[in-house]
Amino acid sequence: MSIKNRKADHIEICKNERTAPGYCYWDDVRLVHNALPEIDADDIDMSCELFGKKLSFPLIVTAITGGFDGAVKINSNIASACADLGIGMGVGSERAGVSGVHPESYSVIKDFDVPLVIGNVGAPQLVRQKGGVAFDRDTVAKAIELVDADVMAVHLNFLQEVVQPEGDTNAAGCRDAIRGLAREFPVMVKETGAGISKDVATRLKGIGIKGIDVAGMGGTSFSAVELHRAVAVDDEVRSAMGETFLDWGIPAPVSLMEARVSGLPLIASGGILDGIHVAAAVALGASCAGVANAVLREACESADAVKRKLTIIMEELRAAMLLTGSKDIDSLSKARHVVLGESRKWMESL
Ligand SMILES: Cc1cc2nc3c(=O)[nH]c(=O)nc-3n(C[C@H](O)[C@H](O)[C@H](O)COP(=O)(O)O)c2cc1C
């Protein structure tokens, strides 16, 4: 690959290269089959509420991009599909947009009636980094306005920052900064593929945030993404680090179970690929699931391709609900399930 712009590189890499560790942790969560469900598939109510907004089924497309010219098409394709299907979406880090770099690649989503819009800033931008200044309140307000966000996601991406060249590795003070923001704006916290532990969920509880997207390990690994960038520029140290940290993190289903301690609404993401995974996530305690990489190729193609992909996930979810005898999301959240394989080993060892 040739190195262009960081945001464009991320899309190219995630589209074309292997960026997941390879083990599917969501397949470890098995729902117990109900041979006599006694409900009609057409009567199943998949709707749910997240952050006070009604979604037609419990899925959002999580933060992917913004800040380069190609992102206009990607975000508008995702927004169009999410609006048509009645589900939520997030935009990628708005650092570029608030500095005037392709703001239209974020604000384009205002053209669509997306029921839940999630803005995005990085926790590293909320504290002082080498040679830089932290975002102030007005910058975050601008990020909210740029997309008309219903809630602002603060992303935790220290795995990425530590493996990328000149990453923003100052992490002290992030919790207080998030607490400060949450006093003024509706804020949620998300990881970016390495998961939230019980300890972190406990430390996030009570600082005024509205929810957590656990974004656990098993799907997109930013260590893998940065590995591909490092290889392309012959950066030996970063290539080695990217390889070493490729499967760093807490498996997504394990992270979801850990984060339940927060008592906050949880979004389950990190390696979600199909409707059974969404059902499994709800049964494990998620209010909603999230996908990024699963719709990336489609998002680069067309709104219709994204809509088709999300429709498959929706219909798989409906099938899983019928086969567990779940008439609505509340009953799905009580569906019997087992946790096997590597996820079980993790749970037993924690
Ligand atoms: C190309 C790409 C870019 C991303 N950029 C961001 C970002 O700017 N901000 C953020 O919070 N998460 C970002 N993410 C992380 C996703 O929102 C998500 O947490 C992570 O990819 C795990 O989900 P997945 O396994 O379904 O891809 C990005 C993911 C991808 C694939």
The ligand as an SDF file (V2000), in Angstrom:
LIG
                    3D

 31 33  0  0  0  0  0  0  0  0999 V2000
  -11.4960    2.3970    9.4750 C   0  0  0  0  0  0  0  0  0  0  0  0
  -11.8920    2.5790   10.9150 C   0  0  0  0  0  0  0  0  0  0  0  0
  -11.7420    3.8360   11.4980 C   0  0  0  0  0  0  0  0  0  0  0  0
  -12.1330    4.0420   12.8190 C   0  0  0  0  0  0  0  0  0  0  0  0
  -12.0380    5.3020   13.3630 N   0  0  0  0  0  0  0  0  0  0  0  0
  -12.5230    5.5230   14.6110 C   0  0  0  0  0  0  0  0  0  0  0  0
  -12.5780    6.8420   15.1360 C   0  0  0  0  0  0  0  0  0  0  0  0
  -12.1890    7.8160   14.4860 O   0  0  0  0  0  0  0  0  0  0  0  0
  -13.0680    7.0100   16.3920 N   0  0  0  0  0  0  0  0  0  0  0  0
  -13.5140    5.9560   17.1460 C   0  0  0  0  0  0  0  0  0  0  0  0
  -13.9980    6.1410   18.2640 O   0  0  0  0  0  0  0  0  0  0  0  0
  -13.4650    4.6910   16.6630 N   0  0  0  0  0  0  0  0  0  0  0  0
  -12.9960    4.4510   15.4310 C   0  0  0  0  0  0  0  0  0  0  0  0
  -12.9760    3.1750   14.9270 N   0  0  0  0  0  0  0  0  0  0  0  0
  -13.3000    2.0640   15.8300 C   0  0  0  0  0  0  0  0  0  0  0  0
  -14.7130    1.5170   15.6690 C   0  0  0  0  0  0  0  0  0  0  0  0
  -15.6820    2.4860   16.0050 O   0  0  0  0  0  0  0  0  0  0  0  0
  -14.8990    0.2560   16.5320 C   0  0  0  0  0  0  0  0  0  0  0  0
  -14.8260    0.5880   17.8950 O   0  0  0  0  0  0  0  0  0  0  0  0
  -13.8700   -0.8290   16.2530 C   0  0  0  0  0  0  0  0  0  0  0  0
  -13.5340   -0.8620   14.8840 O   0  0  0  0  0  0  0  0  0  0  0  0
  -14.3650   -2.2090   16.6310 C   0  0  0  0  0  0  0  0  0  0  0  0
  -15.4740   -2.5890   15.8690 O   0  0  0  0  0  0  0  0  0  0  0  0
  -15.3800   -3.6280   14.6230 P   0  0  0  0  0  0  0  0  0  0  0  0
  -14.6640   -4.8510   15.1340 O   0  0  0  0  0  0  0  0  0  0  0  0
  -16.8190   -3.8750   14.2650 O   0  0  0  0  0  0  0  0  0  0  0  0
  -14.6270   -2.9560   13.5450 O   0  0  0  0  0  0  0  0  0  0  0  0
  -12.6240    2.9520   13.5980 C   0  0  0  0  0  0  0  0  0  0  0  0
  -12.7640    1.6950   12.9940 C   0  0  0  0  0  0  0  0  0  0  0  0
  -12.4150    1.4970   11.6740 C   0  0  0  0  0  0  0  0  0  0  0  0
  -12.6030    0.1250   11.0620 C   0  0  0  0  0  0  0  0  0  0  0  0
  1  2  1  0
  2  3  1  0
  2 30  2  0
  3  4  2  0
  4  5  1  0
  4 28  1  0
  5  6  2  0
  6  7  1  0
  6 13  1  0
  7  8  2  0
  7  9  1  0
  9 10  1  0
 10 11  2  0
 10 12  1  0
 12 13  2  0
 13 14  1  0
 14 15  1  0
 14 28  1  0
 15 16  1  0
 16 17  1  0
 16 18  1  0
 18 19  1  0
 18 20  1  0
 20 21  1  0
 20 22  1  0
 22 23  1  0
 23 24  1  0
 24 25  2  0
 24 26  1  0
 24 27  1  0
 28 29  2  0
 29 30  1  0
 30 31  1  0
M  END
$$$$
